[in-house]
Amino acid sequence: MSVLFKGALTGPSPVDRARTGSKHHLLTDSHGIPLAISLTGGNRNDVTQLLPLVDGVGPVRGKVGRPRTRPDKVLADRGYDHDKYRRELWKRGVKPVIARRGVEHGSHLGRERWVVERTFAWLHNLRRLRIRYERSGELHLAFMLLGCAVVCQRKLAE
């Protein structure tokens, strides 16, 4: 019964155990344009959303020849480190560049990964996405998609 009052796509927050929360998962291009986005409960493992995000990217059009359907490589932090998913990415023709757990920092992955963090900052500058007010997971996901459209529009206006 208490699940009805907490909202859909929520779970115990890994940071604050007393509250429920949600996680935003995002796949961007090298300029920070959102390509795929998903929403899960705060207690879900990050790596479970890696393949749905990669599979959610549509074909890239505009160049002569066959359109590309997959990115060349995927950069990710330690939350996405799992050998099973690395193998699945290789099968899809995508090179995984994922930081390893338990290895000392210094892979210099942050030099390229800051683009995703910047896009998260752009999305979370929209008040409706910074704090989740909606109980409905579909409604919050709709606001996330609308926020991605705003990010794309602002990027095109530059």
N, C-alpha and C positions, 0 to 999 in steps of 0.2 A: 504494500500500500504506500509506503514512503517513497517508492521509486517514482510514482506519479507526480510528486511535488518537487522532485529534484530536477526534472527536465530530461529530455532525450539526449543521447550522445554526451552524457556526463559520467564522471567517475571520480573516485577519491583523488585529490590532487597529490602528486608526489612531493610537493613542496610544503603545503599546508594540509595536513591530514584531516583537519576538522571540516574542510569545505570540499564541495565537489567542483570539478572544473572540466574544461575542454581543451583539446590540443588542436592547433591549426597546423596542417602539413602542406607544404608548398613546393612546387617545382617551377623554376624560372629559367629563362634563357640567360645568356651572358650579360645582358643589359639590365636585367631585373624585371623583365616583363613576365607576369604570371602565365604559365602554360597549363598547369593543373593544380587543383587545390582540393583538400579533403578535411573533414572534421571528425574527430574521435573523442572518446572520453579521456579524462586526464590520466587514468590508470592504464591505458593501452600502450603497448610497446610501439616505439616509433617505426621499427623495421617492418611491421605488418602493413604499413601504408606505402612502402617503397615501390612495389610492383604495380599496384593500382594507379599510382601517380605516373609512372613511366608509361603504362599502357593507356592512360588517359590523354596522352599527347596526340593530337591529330597530325595529319600530314602537313609538311611545310611546302607551300606553293610559292611561285614567283620566279623560280629559276628554270632554265630550259632542261628538259630531261625528266626522268622519273622523280616524283616528289619524295623527299626524305620522310620516313615515318617514325624514326627514332632519333634521339640525340646521340652524338658521338660518345660523350662521356657523362657520367653523373658524379657530382661532388657531394659528399655528405659528411656529417659529423659522426662521432662515435656511437650515437644512438642507433645508427643504421648498420653497424658492424656485425655481420653474420655471414659465414661462408656459404650457406645455402643460398642466400639472396645474391651474393656475388656471382655464384655459378649461374643463377637464373638471368642475371643481367648480361653475362657473357653469351648465354644462349640467344638472347635477344639482339646481340650485336652491339651492346653498349658497354663501354669500358668503365668499371667502377673505380672511382678514386675516393675511397672511404678511409677515414682515420681508424686505426686499430685501437681496441681497448687494451689497457695495460701497458701501452707503449708511451714512453716519455713524449711530452709535447715537443714540437719542433719539426713537424712534417711540412710546415709552411702552407698548409691547406687553407688557412685563414686568409691568405693573400687573394684567393679566388672566391672563397665562400662568403666573404663580406657582402657580396651582391645579394644573396638570399636574405641575409640579416637586414640589409637596407630595405628590401621589399617588405619584410615583416614590419619594420618600423613605419613605412608608408601606410601599410594596412592598419596598423594599430594607432596611427594618428587619427583615424576615424573613430570617434568615441564609441559608436555602436559595436565596434569590433574589439576594442580594448577591454571592455568589461561586458560579459555576456548577460544581457537582460532578458532574453527570450527563453522560455521553457521548451519551445519546439525546436528540435534540432534542424528540421528542414528550413525553418524561418531564419535561424542563425546562418545556415549554409547559404541561403539566398542573399543575406546581407554581405557575406564574405564574397560571393560572386559579384555582387554590385560594387563592392570595394575594389575588386580586381579590375572591373571595367573603369572605375574612376582612376586607378593607377595607370592603366593603359592610355586613357584619354589624356592625362596629364603628361605622360611620357611622349606621346605623339605631338603635343602642343609645344614641346621644347624646340 
